[in-house]
Amino acid sequence: MKNGNAVIRVVVLTISDSASRGEREDLSGPAVVAELAGINPEIVATEILPDDRDRIAARLRHYCDSEAADLIITTGGTGLSGRDVTPEATKDVIEREAPGLAELMRAESLKITPLGALSRSVCGTRGRTLIINLPGSMRGARENLGAITRILPHAVSLMSE
């Protein structure tokens, strides 16, 4: 994603037990990449992980601490199911929350469906990396990301100061 002359390096992590086992196709990860295409991201990596709090946290730490990514977007694991642990894994990793981003996504989602109230998405920073949790459905991921896409370059640029 271009921010002035800077390229924003993006990692997309799909969190899904069934997709990680190859039982279903990952539709939300590619939808996230497509949603970002209009702002020219440099996609550093895409991965599919199971709903495992420790594994999710380890991959988030890896990309943040290696400074491989400016922005990590997760999709999946944000609902109310017992296996939905992405927000908890994210909270294990982040140093500061960015609640306004999650609030904006929820507010925009609620304009479309009351089910947006069920989202537990968390956004925050670790070092100079911004982490954004999105819902696991392709539609929900696109809609939530669409609510914040235009402000992401500015958010990332603030972290590099």
Buried (B, 14 or more C-beta within 10 A) or exposed (E): BEBEEEEBBBBBBBBBBEBBEEEEEBBBBBBBBEBBEEBEBEBBBBBBBBBBBEBBBBBBBBBBEEEBBBBBBBBBBBBEEEBBBBBBBBBBBBEEBBEEBBEBBBEBBEEEEEEBEEBBBBBBBBEEBBBBBBBBBBEBBBBBBEBBBEEBBEBBBEBEE
